[in-house]
């Protein structure tokens, strides 16, 4: 298994393609690639057919997929506010690559696992990994994610929402040499491949966890038997002056995914926004479901917290033999969170080595937490790609 990445900020399409292909040709045998990811800013939307044709000529046996975005990520660079393209090319022996496309009418009609097996070309028991990119205007992406969770339980989904558009027909989705303007494109991967996912939500917990003792729909009335705002006040008064100020600027809640755990730490929470409070009743509205019995903990987010969270979640993966990575970051990260560009990809390569990386800044990031896929915001959702270990590889070969 081998990956190679490239990135360009050239505005001329011919020069940009040359700058993408030159480093790839130096590392890969022509025609050997199995999977190619391309991410491009809107500057290149009219030139994408020519770009994809050039890639198809260079990698005739590869499945080529990608999308347009507000900014791209490649190698050691994060490029926002400038024309750019990023490329990740993979040689994947023993991996089955199944491209697919989903439109709204298919999403509404495909209800059974057999319907989706025909769409994806894989079954739930084949342990697939899904990588997908969607346009938000003409397909219900949350409904797609829910279908995947219900019918392919435990199968990770990584990727994100294309971010080059403010209206329908402006995004471009790339799949199998064709350019689409709506729906969702993806690839299902099975076989000799391990994908470890890291979803860094950029937050750190404050105070202690509370159990929702009274709630309805998305409104939390009581936490631990007291009004939600009373419990929030008890947390705020125990904070340092800096954390208290930060909480007043960027306060969120984290909902525990696996209630069976005795102790909760980073990665155990799904971060959600607080959408309003009622000082009269002490209630608090959140973006998720306020189900009684659910554990919540207040969180804060800033550049330092986001840096700490990403490093903490990536650290256990340093022992892996990672061959390549896909990095999907929120458009609110990058230069909008840190003074210098390149933070997330810099941390990734600092901890895991100078591995090939590509990705883009998303309008919503796909990634699993606690074995279930979600659409996130302000996250860095990362897929770390490597080969199966020897025992797993032998078992996969026997199955194939």
C-alpha positions as CSV (number, residue, x, y, z in Angstrom):
1,X,0.0,0.0,0.0
2,X,1.3,3.4,-1.0
3,X,0.0,7.0,-0.9
4,X,1.3,10.2,-2.4
5,X,0.0,13.7,-2.1
6,X,0.4,17.0,-3.9
7,X,-0.9,20.5,-3.6
8,X,-0.8,23.6,-5.8
9,X,-1.7,27.3,-5.5
10,X,-1.1,28.1,-9.1
11,X,-4.0,29.9,-10.7
12,X,-3.3,28.8,-14.2
13,X,-5.0,25.4,-14.7
14,X,-2.3,24.0,-16.9
15,X,0.5,24.9,-14.5
16,X,-1.7,23.7,-11.6
17,X,-2.1,20.3,-13.1
18,X,1.6,20.0,-13.9
19,X,2.4,20.9,-10.3
20,X,0.0,18.2,-9.0
21,X,1.2,15.5,-11.3
22,X,5.0,16.1,-11.1
23,X,5.5,14.9,-7.5
24,X,3.1,12.0,-8.0
25,X,4.9,10.7,-11.1
26,X,8.2,10.8,-9.1
27,X,6.8,8.3,-6.5
28,X,4.3,6.1,-8.3
29,X,4.5,3.9,-11.3
30,X,2.3,5.3,-14.1
31,X,-1.1,3.5,-14.3
32,X,-0.7,1.8,-10.9
33,X,-3.1,3.9,-8.8
34,X,-6.4,2.5,-7.5
35,X,-7.9,5.6,-5.9
36,X,-7.5,9.3,-6.4
37,X,-9.0,12.2,-4.4
38,X,-9.1,15.6,-5.9
39,X,-10.1,18.8,-4.1
40,X,-10.3,22.2,-5.8
41,X,-11.5,25.7,-5.1
42,X,-14.2,27.3,-7.1
43,X,-11.6,29.1,-9.2
44,X,-11.2,25.8,-11.1
45,X,-14.9,24.8,-11.4
46,X,-15.1,25.5,-15.2
47,X,-11.8,23.7,-15.8
48,X,-12.6,20.6,-13.7
49,X,-13.6,18.4,-16.8
50,X,-10.1,19.1,-18.2
51,X,-8.4,18.4,-14.9
52,X,-10.3,15.2,-14.4
53,X,-9.5,14.1,-18.0
54,X,-5.7,14.7,-17.3
55,X,-6.0,12.7,-14.1
56,X,-7.8,9.9,-15.9
57,X,-5.1,9.7,-18.5
58,X,-2.4,9.5,-15.8
59,X,-4.3,7.0,-13.6
60,X,-6.5,5.0,-16.1
61,X,-7.3,2.3,-13.6
62,X,-8.1,4.5,-10.6
63,X,-11.5,5.6,-9.2
64,X,-11.3,9.4,-9.2
65,X,-13.5,11.3,-6.8
66,X,-13.6,14.7,-5.0
67,X,-15.4,18.0,-4.8
68,X,-15.0,21.8,-4.8
69,X,-14.3,23.6,-1.6
70,X,-13.7,27.0,0.1
71,X,-10.1,25.9,0.7
72,X,-7.9,22.8,0.3
73,X,-5.4,20.9,2.4
74,X,-2.4,19.0,0.9
75,X,1.0,17.8,2.1
76,X,2.0,20.4,4.7
77,X,-0.2,23.3,3.6
78,X,-3.7,24.6,4.3
79,X,-4.8,27.0,1.6
80,X,-7.7,29.4,2.1
81,X,-8.7,32.5,0.2
82,X,-6.6,31.6,-2.8
83,X,-7.0,29.3,-5.9
84,X,-5.7,25.8,-5.0
85,X,-6.0,22.1,-5.7
86,X,-4.9,19.1,-3.6
87,X,-4.5,15.5,-4.6
88,X,-4.1,12.2,-2.8
89,X,-3.3,9.1,-4.9
90,X,-3.3,5.6,-3.5
91,X,-2.1,2.2,-4.6
92,X,-4.3,-0.3,-2.7
93,X,-3.5,-3.9,-3.3
94,X,-6.1,-6.2,-1.9
95,X,-8.7,-3.4,-1.5
96,X,-12.0,-3.4,-3.2
97,X,-13.0,0.1,-4.3
98,X,-16.7,0.7,-5.0
99,X,-17.7,4.2,-6.1
100,X,-21.3,5.3,-5.6
101,X,-23.6,8.3,-6.1
102,X,-26.8,9.1,-4.2
103,X,-29.5,11.6,-5.2
104,X,-32.5,12.7,-3.3
105,X,-35.0,10.4,-5.1
106,X,-32.7,7.4,-4.5
107,X,-32.4,8.4,-0.8
108,X,-36.2,8.5,-0.5
109,X,-36.8,5.1,-2.3
110,X,-33.9,3.0,-0.9
111,X,-35.1,1.8,2.5
112,X,-33.9,-1.7,3.1
113,X,-30.3,-2.9,3.6
114,X,-30.7,-4.8,0.3
115,X,-31.4,-1.5,-1.5
116,X,-28.3,0.0,-0.1
117,X,-26.2,-3.0,-0.8
118,X,-27.0,-2.5,-4.5
119,X,-26.0,1.2,-4.2
120,X,-22.8,0.7,-2.4
121,X,-21.7,-2.7,-3.9
122,X,-20.9,-4.0,-0.4
123,X,-22.7,-5.6,2.5
124,X,-22.7,-4.7,6.2
125,X,-20.8,-7.8,7.2
126,X,-17.9,-6.9,4.8
127,X,-16.7,-4.2,7.3
128,X,-16.8,-1.4,4.8
129,X,-15.4,2.1,5.3
130,X,-17.3,5.0,3.5
131,X,-15.7,8.2,2.3
132,X,-18.2,10.7,0.9
133,X,-18.7,14.3,-0.2
134,X,-22.1,15.9,-0.5
135,X,-23.8,19.0,-1.8
136,X,-26.2,20.4,0.8
137,X,-28.8,22.0,-1.4
138,X,-30.6,19.1,-3.1
139,X,-30.1,16.1,-0.9
140,X,-30.9,15.5,2.7
141,X,-27.5,14.7,3.9
142,X,-28.5,14.1,7.6
143,X,-31.1,11.5,6.4
144,X,-28.3,9.7,4.4
145,X,-26.1,9.6,7.5
146,X,-29.0,8.2,9.5
147,X,-29.7,5.5,6.9
148,X,-26.1,4.5,7.0
149,X,-26.0,4.3,10.8
150,X,-29.2,2.2,10.9
151,X,-28.4,-0.2,8.0
152,X,-24.6,-0.4,8.2
153,X,-24.1,-0.2,12.0
154,X,-20.5,0.5,13.0
155,X,-19.3,1.3,9.5
156,X,-17.4,4.6,9.7
157,X,-18.2,7.5,7.4
158,X,-15.6,10.2,6.8
159,X,-15.6,13.2,4.4
160,X,-17.6,16.3,4.4
161,X,-20.0,18.8,2.8
162,X,-18.7,20.6,-0.3
163,X,-18.1,24.3,0.6
164,X,-17.6,26.2,-2.6
165,X,-21.2,27.3,-3.0
166,X,-23.8,29.7,-1.6
167,X,-26.7,28.4,-3.8
168,X,-27.7,25.3,-5.8
169,X,-25.7,24.3,-8.8
170,X,-22.5,26.0,-7.7
171,X,-20.7,23.1,-6.0
172,X,-19.0,20.4,-8.1
173,X,-18.8,16.7,-7.2
174,X,-16.4,14.4,-9.0
175,X,-17.0,10.7,-9.5
176,X,-15.6,8.2,-12.0
177,X,-14.6,10.9,-14.5
178,X,-17.9,12.7,-14.3
179,X,-18.8,16.1,-12.8
180,X,-22.1,16.4,-10.8
181,X,-23.8,19.5,-9.3
182,X,-26.0,17.8,-6.7
183,X,-26.4,14.8,-4.5
184,X,-23.6,12.9,-2.8
185,X,-20.7,10.9,-4.2
186,X,-18.6,8.4,-2.3
187,X,-16.6,5.3,-2.2
188,X,-17.0,2.1,-0.2
189,X,-13.7,0.4,0.7
190,X,-13.3,-3.2,1.9
191,X,-10.4,-5.6,2.1
192,X,-6.8,-5.1,3.0
193,X,-7.2,-1.7,4.6
194,X,-7.5,-0.2,8.1
195,X,-9.0,3.2,8.6
196,X,-8.6,4.7,12.0
197,X,-10.7,7.8,12.5
198,X,-10.0,10.9,14.7
199,X,-12.7,13.5,15.2
200,X,-11.3,16.5,17.1
201,X,-14.2,18.8,18.1
202,X,-11.8,21.4,19.4
203,X,-13.2,21.6,22.9
204,X,-12.3,20.8,26.4
205,X,-14.7,20.0,29.3
206,X,-15.3,22.3,32.2
207,X,-17.0,21.5,35.5
208,X,-18.4,18.1,36.1
209,X,-20.9,15.9,34.2
210,X,-24.6,16.2,34.9
211,X,-27.5,13.9,34.1
212,X,-30.6,15.4,32.5
213,X,-33.4,14.8,35.0
214,X,-36.0,16.8,33.2
215,X,-36.1,17.5,29.5
216,X,-38.3,17.6,26.5
217,X,-37.3,17.7,22.8
218,X,-34.3,19.9,22.7
219,X,-35.0,21.8,26.0
220,X,-33.1,20.8,29.1
221,X,-35.1,21.9,32.2
222,X,-33.1,20.2,34.9
223,X,-29.6,18.8,35.4
224,X,-29.0,16.6,38.4
225,X,-32.3,17.6,39.9
226,X,-31.7,21.4,39.7
227,X,-32.6,24.0,37.0
228,X,-30.1,23.8,34.1
229,X,-29.0,27.4,34.5
230,X,-28.4,26.9,38.2
231,X,-26.0,24.1,37.5
232,X,-24.4,26.2,34.8
233,X,-23.9,29.0,37.4
234,X,-22.3,26.5,39.8
235,X,-19.8,25.5,37.1
236,X,-19.0,29.2,36.2
237,X,-18.2,30.2,39.7
238,X,-15.6,27.5,40.1
239,X,-13.6,28.4,37.0
240,X,-10.5,30.5,36.7
241,X,-11.0,34.1,35.5
242,X,-9.7,33.1,32.0
243,X,-12.0,30.1,31.7
244,X,-15.0,32.0,33.0
245,X,-14.5,34.6,30.3
246,X,-14.0,31.9,27.7
247,X,-17.2,30.2,28.8
248,X,-19.1,33.4,28.4
249,X,-17.8,33.7,24.8
250,X,-17.9,30.1,23.5
251,X,-19.9,27.8,25.8
252,X,-21.1,24.5,24.4
253,X,-22.4,21.2,25.8
254,X,-21.1,17.7,25.2
255,X,-23.5,14.8,25.2
256,X,-22.0,11.5,26.3
257,X,-22.3,8.9,23.5
258,X,-21.7,5.7,25.6
259,X,-23.4,6.0,28.9
260,X,-22.0,2.6,30.0
261,X,-18.6,4.2,30.7
262,X,-17.8,5.1,34.3
263,X,-15.4,7.9,33.5
264,X,-15.8,10.3,30.5
265,X,-12.9,11.9,28.7
266,X,-12.1,13.5,25.3
267,X,-13.7,11.6,22.4
268,X,-16.7,10.5,24.6
269,X,-18.8,13.6,23.9
270,X,-20.8,14.8,20.9
271,X,-20.4,18.6,21.0
272,X,-23.6,20.6,20.6
273,X,-24.5,24.3,20.6
274,X,-26.6,26.1,23.3
275,X,-29.3,27.8,21.2
276,X,-31.1,29.8,24.0
277,X,-31.9,30.1,27.7
278,X,-35.0,31.0,29.7
279,X,-34.0,32.8,32.9
280,X,-37.5,32.5,34.3
281,X,-37.6,28.8,34.3
282,X,-33.9,28.1,34.2
283,X,-34.2,26.0,31.1
284,X,-31.6,25.7,28.3
285,X,-32.1,24.9,24.6
286,X,-29.5,22.7,22.8
287,X,-29.1,21.5,19.2
288,X,-29.6,17.9,20.2
289,X,-32.3,15.8,22.0
290,X,-32.7,16.5,25.7
291,X,-33.5,12.9,26.6
292,X,-33.9,12.2,30.4
293,X,-31.0,10.1,31.6
294,X,-28.5,11.6,29.1
295,X,-25.2,12.8,30.6
296,X,-24.1,16.4,29.6
297,X,-21.0,18.3,30.4
298,X,-20.3,21.9,29.6
299,X,-17.3,22.6,27.2
300,X,-15.4,25.6,25.9
301,X,-13.6,26.1,22.6
302,X,-10.7,28.4,21.6
303,X,-7.5,28.0,19.7
304,X,-5.6,26.6,22.6
305,X,-8.3,24.1,23.4
306,X,-8.6,23.0,19.8
307,X,-4.8,22.5,19.6
308,X,-4.8,20.5,22.8
309,X,-7.8,18.4,21.8
310,X,-6.3,17.5,18.4
311,X,-2.9,16.5,19.9
312,X,-4.5,14.5,22.6
313,X,-6.6,12.5,20.2
314,X,-3.8,11.9,17.7
315,X,-1.2,10.8,20.2
316,X,-2.4,7.2,20.6
317,X,-2.1,6.7,16.9
318,X,1.7,7.4,16.8
319,X,2.3,3.6,17.1
320,X,0.5,2.9,13.9
321,X,2.2,2.5,10.5
322,X,0.0,5.1,8.8
323,X,0.6,5.3,5.0
324,X,-1.6,8.3,4.2
325,X,-4.4,10.5,5.6
326,X,-7.5,12.4,4.6
327,X,-8.1,15.6,6.6
328,X,-11.5,17.3,6.6
329,X,-11.6,20.6,8.5
330,X,-14.3,23.1,9.2
331,X,-14.2,26.4,7.3
332,X,-14.1,28.0,10.7
333,X,-10.7,26.5,11.5
334,X,-7.5,27.3,9.7
335,X,-6.7,31.0,9.5
336,X,-10.0,31.8,11.1
337,X,-8.9,30.1,14.4
338,X,-5.1,30.4,14.3
339,X,-2.8,33.3,13.4
340,X,-0.9,31.1,10.9
341,X,-2.2,28.7,8.3
342,X,-1.4,25.0,8.4
343,X,-2.3,24.2,12.0
344,X,-4.2,21.0,11.7
345,X,-2.1,19.4,9.0
346,X,1.0,20.6,10.9
347,X,-0.1,18.8,14.1
348,X,-0.9,15.7,12.1
349,X,2.5,15.5,10.5
350,X,4.3,16.6,13.6
351,X,2.9,13.6,15.5
352,X,2.6,10.9,12.8
353,X,5.5,11.9,10.5
354,X,5.5,13.4,7.0
355,X,2.8,11.2,5.7
356,X,0.9,12.0,2.5
357,X,-2.2,14.1,3.3
358,X,-5.0,15.7,1.4
359,X,-8.4,17.2,2.2
360,X,-10.5,20.3,2.2
361,X,-12.3,22.8,4.4
362,X,-15.9,21.7,4.7
363,X,-19.4,23.0,5.3
364,X,-19.9,20.2,7.8
365,X,-17.5,17.3,8.5
366,X,-18.5,13.6,8.6
367,X,-17.0,11.4,11.3
368,X,-17.9,8.7,13.8
369,X,-18.0,9.1,17.6
370,X,-18.8,6.2,19.8
371,X,-19.4,3.9,16.8
372,X,-22.0,6.2,15.2
373,X,-21.6,8.7,12.4
374,X,-22.5,12.4,12.7
375,X,-22.2,15.6,10.8
376,X,-20.0,18.0,12.8
377,X,-19.0,21.6,12.9
378,X,-15.7,23.2,13.9
379,X,-14.0,19.8,13.8
380,X,-11.0,18.2,12.2
381,X,-12.2,14.8,11.0
382,X,-9.3,12.6,10.0
383,X,-9.0,9.2,8.3
384,X,-5.7,7.5,9.0
385,X,-5.1,4.9,6.2
386,X,-2.9,1.8,6.7
387,X,-2.7,-1.9,5.8
388,X,-4.3,-4.6,7.9
389,X,-1.9,-6.5,10.2
390,X,-0.7,-9.9,8.9
391,X,-3.4,-12.0,10.7
392,X,-6.2,-9.8,9.6
393,X,-4.8,-9.6,6.0
394,X,-4.7,-13.4,5.8
395,X,-8.3,-13.6,7.0
396,X,-9.3,-11.0,4.4
397,X,-7.6,-12.9,1.6
398,X,-9.5,-16.0,2.5
399,X,-12.8,-14.1,2.5
400,X,-12.0,-12.6,-0.9
